[in-house]
Amino acid sequence: MAKHIINKSPVLIVGANGTIGHSLVTAFKTAEKTVCLTTHHRGLVNGHRLFLDLSEDISTWSLPSAQISTAILCAAVTSQEKCRLEPEYSRRVNVVGTIALAKRLVDSGVFVIFFSTNLVFDGKKPFTKANDPVNPQNNYGRQKAEAEAELLKLGNKVSVVRFSKVFSPDMPLSQGWIRDLKAGKEIHPFSDMVMSPIPLAFAVDVLLKVVGKRISGITQVSAEKDISYAEAAMRIARRLGLNEELIKPISYHKSGIEFAPLHTTLDVSRLQSELGMILPDVYETVTECSNIRLN
Ligand SMILES: NC(=O)c1ccc[n+]([C@@H]2O[C@H](COP(=O)([O-])OP(=O)(O)OC[C@H]3O[C@@H](n4cnc5c(N)ncnc54)[C@H](OP(=O)(O)O)[C@@H]3O)[C@@H](O)[C@H]2O)c1
């Protein structure tokens, strides 16, 4: 990993406690890169971790170090349900605060990396191209689409990385499936909701390359195909030798979820040609969690 990081000036990681933020911190520390971190939990603030709440006015917030060359914006309200139920709060964080922070950073000469999602598209077709028109179908997607459009106006100091599903071995969803199957309980994964998952370690590797090469514009990251959540659960059960008959797929419509795209794959030609990334096997990605030991 360290080989992608040439510049040694500190990197600012905004939202360092989240899934991707936390893994990035570990990766940068392994590469002996100095990191400045932010959190919106006052109780976690210390000498290395500054307070920053994107739902608040950030006009008095100042950069922790003039040497910072890159900022990675991992902070967001990431729950689609929360974005639906709390549209004003989530928009303050995902759009207003994010844009305000990015502008301040770019004005200070900092290269800004912003994470977006396949949900800026409607998912009616697979392998959506980076410059296809956006057509978000829920608040989370709309907020991300609005933020990325404003950020891209800031020029070549901004990189937008659109992820499909980042799959980490200790995800509550897959670990819950495993726990229930081991306990002989039925599970009900969605048969009509799909994902094109990429491993968390792969996502981190992509980001290290984006930082190292200072790639601006839009980079898309997804797997080579979609699989349903039910299929993922089946693969995990099979890998672990668990009873597949306990898997009773249901429709996501029964769960109250407002929207799920038919396709989540993105066109990843830039990822392959400019960053030289080779997509991991989608089944390996979802069964990686079987290597985790449950307590
Ligand atoms: N994971 C995926 O599959 C996926 C897919 C597509 C896009 N993305 C995008 O990638 C980014 C990171 O995702 P993730 O999965 O790592 O998310 P996550 O685990 O939910 O972490 C998001 C982090 O945002 C920070 N945050 C939340 N509210 C905040 C506020 N009001 N002010 C400041 N910080 C706030 C929190 O960090 P602190 O606790 O440190 O404050 C939180 O841990 C997000 O922008 C997400 O939309 C993720």
The ligand as an SDF file (V2000), in Angstrom:
LIG
                    3D

 48 52  0  0  0  0  0  0  0  0999 V2000
  -19.8190    2.0270    2.8020 N   0  0  0  0  0  0  0  0  0  0  0  0
  -20.3700    1.9980    1.5900 C   0  0  0  0  0  0  0  0  0  0  0  0
  -20.8020    0.9380    1.1100 O   0  0  0  0  0  0  0  0  0  0  0  0
  -20.4450    3.2730    0.7800 C   0  0  0  0  0  0  0  0  0  0  0  0
  -20.9220    3.2230   -0.5370 C   0  0  0  0  0  0  0  0  0  0  0  0
  -21.0110    4.3990   -1.2770 C   0  0  0  0  0  0  0  0  0  0  0  0
  -20.6090    5.6010   -0.7110 C   0  0  0  0  0  0  0  0  0  0  0  0
  -20.1650    5.6320    0.5660 N   0  0  0  0  0  0  0  0  0  0  0  0
  -19.7790    6.9280    1.1170 C   0  0  0  0  0  0  0  0  0  0  0  0
  -18.4960    6.8050    1.7170 O   0  0  0  0  0  0  0  0  0  0  0  0
  -18.4240    7.6730    2.8690 C   0  0  0  0  0  0  0  0  0  0  0  0
  -18.0020    6.8590    4.0750 C   0  0  0  0  0  0  0  0  0  0  0  0
  -18.9040    5.7780    4.2370 O   0  0  0  0  0  0  0  0  0  0  0  0
  -18.8360    4.8060    5.4990 P   0  0  0  0  0  0  0  0  0  0  0  0
  -19.4830    3.5370    5.1060 O   0  0  0  0  0  0  0  0  0  0  0  0
  -17.4660    4.7900    6.0570 O   0  0  0  0  0  0  0  0  0  0  0  0
  -19.8280    5.5810    6.4670 O   0  0  0  0  0  0  0  0  0  0  0  0
  -20.0290    5.4700    8.0470 P   0  0  0  0  0  0  0  0  0  0  0  0
  -19.3900    4.2550    8.5840 O   0  0  0  0  0  0  0  0  0  0  0  0
  -21.4780    5.6820    8.2680 O   0  0  0  0  0  0  0  0  0  0  0  0
  -19.2140    6.7240    8.5780 O   0  0  0  0  0  0  0  0  0  0  0  0
  -19.6430    8.0330    8.3070 C   0  0  0  0  0  0  0  0  0  0  0  0
  -18.9600    8.9450    9.2870 C   0  0  0  0  0  0  0  0  0  0  0  0
  -19.4510   10.2700    9.0510 O   0  0  0  0  0  0  0  0  0  0  0  0
  -19.2010   11.0260   10.2060 C   0  0  0  0  0  0  0  0  0  0  0  0
  -20.3360   11.9080   10.4610 N   0  0  0  0  0  0  0  0  0  0  0  0
  -21.6540   11.5690   10.5720 C   0  0  0  0  0  0  0  0  0  0  0  0
  -22.3690   12.6680   10.8540 N   0  0  0  0  0  0  0  0  0  0  0  0
  -21.5040   13.7070   10.9020 C   0  0  0  0  0  0  0  0  0  0  0  0
  -21.6290   15.0970   11.1400 C   0  0  0  0  0  0  0  0  0  0  0  0
  -22.8020   15.6650   11.4400 N   0  0  0  0  0  0  0  0  0  0  0  0
  -20.5140   15.8600   11.1150 N   0  0  0  0  0  0  0  0  0  0  0  0
  -19.3110   15.3260   10.8610 C   0  0  0  0  0  0  0  0  0  0  0  0
  -19.1150   14.0100   10.6490 N   0  0  0  0  0  0  0  0  0  0  0  0
  -20.2090   13.2250   10.6530 C   0  0  0  0  0  0  0  0  0  0  0  0
  -18.9990   10.0360   11.3440 C   0  0  0  0  0  0  0  0  0  0  0  0
  -17.6240   10.0720   11.6820 O   0  0  0  0  0  0  0  0  0  0  0  0
  -17.1530   10.4430   13.1700 P   0  0  0  0  0  0  0  0  0  0  0  0
  -17.8720    9.4430   14.0280 O   0  0  0  0  0  0  0  0  0  0  0  0
  -15.6750   10.3010   13.1190 O   0  0  0  0  0  0  0  0  0  0  0  0
  -17.6140   11.8430   13.4400 O   0  0  0  0  0  0  0  0  0  0  0  0
  -19.2820    8.6930   10.7420 C   0  0  0  0  0  0  0  0  0  0  0  0
  -18.5340    7.6980   11.3360 O   0  0  0  0  0  0  0  0  0  0  0  0
  -19.7990    8.3160    2.9940 C   0  0  0  0  0  0  0  0  0  0  0  0
  -19.7910    9.5540    2.3320 O   0  0  0  0  0  0  0  0  0  0  0  0
  -20.7080    7.3690    2.2330 C   0  0  0  0  0  0  0  0  0  0  0  0
  -21.8430    8.0240    1.7450 O   0  0  0  0  0  0  0  0  0  0  0  0
  -20.0620    4.4970    1.3210 C   0  0  0  0  0  0  0  0  0  0  0  0
  1  2  1  0
  2  3  2  0
  2  4  1  0
  4  5  1  0
  4 48  2  0
  5  6  2  0
  6  7  1  0
  7  8  2  0
  8  9  1  0
  8 48  1  0
  9 10  1  0
  9 46  1  0
 10 11  1  0
 11 12  1  0
 11 44  1  0
 12 13  1  0
 13 14  1  0
 14 15  2  0
 14 16  1  0
 14 17  1  0
 17 18  1  0
 18 19  2  0
 18 20  1  0
 18 21  1  0
 21 22  1  0
 22 23  1  0
 23 24  1  0
 23 42  1  0
 24 25  1  0
 25 26  1  0
 25 36  1  0
 26 27  1  0
 26 35  1  0
 27 28  2  0
 28 29  1  0
 29 30  1  0
 29 35  2  0
 30 31  1  0
 30 32  2  0
 32 33  1  0
 33 34  2  0
 34 35  1  0
 36 37  1  0
 36 42  1  0
 37 38  1  0
 38 39  2  0
 38 40  1  0
 38 41  1  0
 42 43  1  0
 44 45  1  0
 44 46  1  0
 46 47  1  0
M  CHG  2   8   1  16  -1
M  END
$$$$
